């Protein structure tokens, strides 16, 4: 016992009734007096008296509960939203024509979302198979029609020599030419959709030189004007034949439907370069701007028949641009008419 503690206890001996004092963690109670063998004693009891632990405040308990609940809810929501967003992204890709897209990440789950992803994958596989069968059918039919069409044209030549009714022959010949154009474009579309690119680095002005020369000639024959901005001399990595086919089809469509003029401009930034073809025609609705690149879609059927169009030119342009991993869009021009933009990524 320390001297200070002993001194304090001696001071309590004179107390007439017991009291309690605390010395740190020790609680001392006394004195209690008693005699033994004629001697007087003072009895003290001591025990450890640890301080009572205070309960945490209610607001702290509520905060911990709220934080835990929020964290668990966020983790639970994340496990649900991630596969849903993955499936949603796959649906958008499939809707844009990417037939090979699959929701593989979500398909590994063993719940309803996993089943949904597996059903989506099955649907995508069937659509890809149907689309492939459709393309093969178009290509096969186009090839098969070439032979009877050639015989028909030979028969027309013989009929002209035999002085058959010229009016009837002209009508048959016009329909044969229209069928020839349709078959040629069907074959071009099949090759563009299933083709392989032969990329090479070449100045853009060299690629488009012949296309613009032919377009100027066609516009002049139709009493229309083609205004072409200065072609950039930048080097682009493209398949020149496919790029020319895309630009040519868009230009012919613009010349066909403009009132008097078509403008061709160029733009580029750090990642893309683009060709903008704008006509001053009647334009299209927003819904038609999204549909005109579909095969055989014709916004105005009568006008297309008068011009000889079959609704495949812009589809071929779209297929050729997408082979380059680019994009083609149509929108209403600010001055009226339609602007078609062909955009390509720059290769590093």
C-alpha positions in Angstrom: 0.0 0.0 0.0 1.3 3.4 -0.9 2.1 5.9 1.9 -0.6 8.3 0.6 -3.2 5.6 0.7 -2.2 4.5 4.2 -2.4 8.1 5.4 -5.9 8.6 4.0 -7.1 5.4 5.7 -5.8 6.5 9.0 -7.8 9.8 8.7 -11.0 7.7 8.3 -10.5 5.9 11.6 -12.0 8.8 13.4 -15.2 8.6 11.4 -18.2 7.6 13.5 -20.0 5.9 10.6 -18.7 4.2 7.4 -18.2 6.2 4.3 -17.0 5.3 0.8 -14.1 6.9 -1.1 -12.6 6.1 -4.6 -9.0 6.0 -5.4 -8.8 5.5 -9.1 -10.4 2.2 -10.0 -10.5 1.1 -6.2 -13.5 1.8 -4.1 -12.8 1.8 -0.3 -15.7 1.5 2.3 -15.2 1.9 6.0 -14.4 1.9 8.8 -16.3 -0.8 10.7 -15.0 -1.0 14.3 -14.7 -4.2 16.3 -12.6 -5.5 19.3 -10.7 -8.7 19.4 -8.6 -9.9 22.4 -9.0 -6.5 24.0 -7.7 -4.6 21.1 -9.8 -2.3 18.9 -9.7 -2.7 15.1 -11.0 -0.7 12.2 -12.1 -2.7 9.2 -12.1 -1.4 5.6 -13.3 -3.2 2.5 -11.8 -2.4 -1.0 -13.0 -3.6 -4.4 -12.3 -2.7 -8.0 -15.0 -0.4 -9.3 -14.5 -0.1 -13.1 -16.4 2.9 -14.6 -19.6 2.0 -16.2 -19.6 2.0 -20.0 -21.8 4.5 -21.5 -24.2 3.3 -24.2 -23.6 4.9 -27.6 -25.9 7.7 -28.4 -29.1 6.9 -30.4 -28.1 9.1 -33.3 -24.9 7.1 -33.8 -26.8 3.9 -33.9 -29.2 5.3 -36.4 -26.3 6.6 -38.6 -24.6 3.2 -38.5 -27.8 1.4 -39.4 -28.5 3.9 -42.2 -25.0 3.6 -43.7 -25.1 -0.2 -43.6 -28.6 -0.3 -45.2 -27.5 2.1 -47.9 -24.3 0.1 -48.7 -26.2 -3.2 -48.8 -28.9 -1.7 -51.0 -26.3 -0.2 -53.4 -24.5 -3.5 -53.7 -27.8 -5.3 -54.3 -28.9 -2.8 -56.9 -25.6 -3.0 -58.6 -25.9 -6.8 -59.0 -29.3 -6.2 -60.7 -28.5 -3.1 -62.8 -25.2 -4.3 -64.3 -26.7 -7.3 -66.2 -29.7 -5.3 -67.2 -27.5 -2.5 -68.7 -25.5 -5.2 -70.4 -28.5 -6.8 -72.0 -29.8 -3.3 -72.9 -26.6 -2.5 -74.7 -26.7 -5.8 -76.6 -30.3 -5.1 -77.7 -29.2 -1.7 -79.1 -26.3 -3.3 -81.0 -28.6 -6.0 -82.4 -31.2 -3.3 -83.4 -28.4 -1.5 -85.3 -27.5 -4.5 -87.3 -24.7 -6.1 -85.3 -26.0 -9.7 -85.7 -23.1 -11.2 -83.8 -23.7 -9.3 -80.5 -24.4 -11.6 -77.5 -25.2 -10.9 -73.8 -22.5 -13.4 -72.6 -21.8 -11.7 -69.2 -25.4 -11.8 -68.0 -26.0 -15.3 -69.5 -23.7 -16.9 -66.8 -26.1 -15.9 -64.0 -28.5 -18.5 -62.6 -31.5 -16.3 -62.0 -34.2 -14.7 -64.1 -31.8 -12.2 -65.6 -29.5 -15.0 -66.7 -32.4 -16.8 -68.3 -33.4 -13.5 -70.1 -29.9 -13.1 -71.4 -29.8 -16.7 -72.7 -33.2 -16.2 -74.4 -31.8 -13.1 -76.0 -28.7 -15.0 -77.2 -31.0 -17.6 -78.8 -33.0 -15.0 -80.5 -29.9 -13.2 -81.8 -28.5 -16.5 -83.2 -31.8 -17.1 -85.0 -31.8 -13.6 -86.4 -28.2 -13.9 -87.6 -29.0 -17.1 -89.3 -32.1 -15.7 -91.0 -30.2 -12.6 -92.1 -27.4 -14.7 -93.5 -30.0 -16.9 -95.4 -31.6 -13.7 -96.8 -28.3 -12.4 -98.1 -27.5 -15.7 -99.7 -30.9 -15.9 -101.2 -30.6 -12.4 -102.7 -27.2 -13.2 -104.1 -28.3 -16.6 -105.5 -31.5 -15.2 -107.1 -29.5 -12.3 -108.6 -27.0 -14.7 -110.2 -29.8 -17.0 -111.4 -31.7 -14.1 -113.0 -28.7 -13.1 -115.1 -29.1 -16.0 -117.6 -32.8 -15.5 -118.5 -32.2 -11.7 -118.6 -29.4 -12.2 -121.1 -31.6 -14.4 -123.3 -34.4 -11.8 -123.1 -32.0 -9.1 -124.3 -30.8 -11.4 -127.2 -34.5 -12.0 -128.2 -35.1 -8.2 -128.2 -32.2 -7.7 -130.5 -33.6 -10.4 -132.9 -37.1 -8.8 -132.7 -35.7 -5.4 -133.7 -34.2 -7.0 -136.7 -37.5 -8.5 -137.7 -39.3 -5.2 -137.6 -41.6 -6.1 -134.7 -43.8 -3.3 -133.3 -41.3 -0.7 -132.1 -43.5 0.6 -129.3 -43.9 -2.8 -127.8 -40.2 -3.5 -128.1 -39.3 -0.2 -126.4 -41.4 -1.1 -123.4 -40.0 -4.6 -123.2 -36.5 -3.2 -123.5 -37.2 -0.5 -120.8 -38.4 -3.2 -118.4 -35.4 -5.4 -119.2 -33.0 -2.5 -118.5 -34.8 -1.9 -115.2 -34.4 -5.5 -114.3 -30.8 -5.4 -115.2 -30.2 -2.4 -112.9 -32.0 -4.2 -110.1 -30.0 -7.3 -110.4 -26.7 -5.3 -110.7 -27.5 -3.4 -107.5 -28.6 -6.6 -105.7 -25.2 -8.2 -106.5 -23.4 -5.0 -105.4 -25.3 -5.0 -102.1 -24.5 -8.7 -101.5 -20.8 -8.1 -102.2 -20.7 -4.9 -100.0 -22.4 -6.7 -97.1 -20.2 -9.8 -97.3 -17.1 -8.2 -98.8 -13.6 -7.9 -97.5 -11.7 -4.6 -97.6 -8.5 -4.0 -99.4 -7.2 -1.0 -97.4 -4.5 1.2 -98.7 -3.1 4.7 -97.8 -4.1 7.1 -100.6 -4.8 10.9 -100.9 -8.5 11.5 -100.6 -8.5 13.9 -103.6 -7.2 11.0 -105.8 -9.8 8.6 -104.6 -12.8 10.9 -105.3 -11.5 12.6 -108.5 -13.2 10.3 -111.0 -16.4 10.1 -108.9 -16.8 13.9 -108.9 -16.0 14.1 -112.7 -18.8 11.7 -113.4 -21.2 13.4 -111.0 -20.5 16.8 -112.6 -21.3 15.3 -116.0 -24.6 13.7 -114.8 -25.7 16.9 -113.0 -25.0 19.0 -116.2 -27.1 16.6 -118.3 -30.0 17.2 -115.9 -29.6 21.0 -115.8 -28.4 20.9 -112.2 -25.3 22.3 -110.5 -22.8 20.4 -108.4 -20.8 22.6 -106.0 -17.8 20.7 -104.6 -15.6 22.2 -101.9 -11.8 21.8 -102.1 -11.0 18.2 -101.4 -8.6 17.8 -98.6 -5.2 16.4 -99.6 -5.0 14.3 -96.4 -4.0 10.6 -96.7 -6.8 8.2 -95.8 -6.7 4.5 -95.3 -9.7 3.1 -97.4 -10.8 0.6 -99.9 -11.0 3.0 -102.8 -13.5 1.0 -104.8 -15.9 0.7 -101.9 -15.6 4.3 -100.9 -16.2 5.5 -104.4 -19.3 3.3 -104.7 -20.7 4.8 -101.5 -20.0 8.4 -102.5 -21.3 7.8 -106.0 -24.6 6.3 -104.9 -25.2 9.2 -102.4 -24.3 11.8 -105.0 -26.6 10.2 -107.6 -29.5 10.2 -105.1 -28.9 13.8 -104.3 -28.7 14.9 -108.0 -31.9 12.9 -108.7 -33.9 14.6 -106.0 -32.5 18.2 -105.8 -34.3 21.1 -107.4 -31.2 22.8 -108.8 -28.0 22.2 -106.8 -26.0 19.8 -104.6 -23.2 20.9 -102.3 -20.3 18.6 -101.2 -18.2 19.7 -98.2 -15.7 18.1 -96.0 -14.8 18.2 -92.3 -12.4 16.4 -89.9 -11.3 16.4 -86.3 -8.8 14.5 -84.2 -10.5 11.1 -84.7 -12.8 11.3 -87.7 -13.1 12.7 -91.2 -16.4 13.2 -93.0 -18.0 13.9 -96.4 -21.3 16.0 -96.3 -23.6 15.9 -99.4 -26.5 18.3 -99.3 -29.3 18.8 -101.8 -31.9 21.6 -102.1 -34.8 19.2 -102.7 -38.0 18.7 -100.7 -36.3 16.8 -97.9 -37.7 14.0 -95.8 -39.4 13.5 -92.5 -37.3 12.5 -89.4 -38.8 9.0 -89.6 -37.8 8.7 -93.3 -34.3 9.9 -92.6 -33.9 6.8 -90.4 -35.4 4.4 -92.9 -33.9 5.4 -96.3 -30.8 3.2 -95.8 -32.9 0.0 -95.6 -33.0 -2.1 -98.8 -35.8 -1.4 -101.2 -37.1 1.5 -99.0 -38.4 4.3 -101.2 -39.8 7.5 -99.6 -41.7 8.5 -102.7 -42.5 5.5 -104.9 -43.7 7.4 -107.9 -40.7 9.7 -108.0 -38.3 6.7 -107.7 -40.0 4.9 -110.6 -39.8 8.0 -112.8 -36.1 8.3 -112.1 -35.4 4.5 -112.4 -34.5 4.0 -108.8 -35.0 0.7 -107.1 -34.3 1.6 -103.5 -30.9 0.0 -103.2 -28.3 2.8 -103.8 -28.3 4.1 -100.2 -28.3 0.5 -98.8 -25.1 -0.2 -100.9 -23.6 3.1 -99.6 -24.4 2.1 -96.0 -22.9 -1.4 -96.4 -19.7 0.1 -98.0 -19.3 2.7 -95.2 -19.9 0.2 -92.4 -17.2 -2.1 -93.9 -14.8 0.7 -93.1 -16.3 0.8 -89.5 -17.8 4.2 -90.3 -21.3 5.6 -90.2 -23.7 7.2 -92.6 -26.6 9.4 -91.5 -29.3 11.6 -93.1 -30.8 14.7 -91.6 -32.8 17.7 -92.7 -30.6 20.5 -94.0 -30.8 23.9 -92.5 -31.6 25.5 -95.8 -34.1 22.7 -96.8 -33.4 19.5 -98.5 -31.4 16.6 -97.1 -27.8 16.3 -95.8 -26.2 12.8 -95.9 -23.0 12.5 -93.9 -20.4 9.7 -94.5 -18.1 9.6 -91.4 -14.9 7.5 -91.1 -12.4 6.9 -88.3 -8.9 8.1 -88.8 -6.3 5.3 -88.7 -3.2 5.9 -86.5 
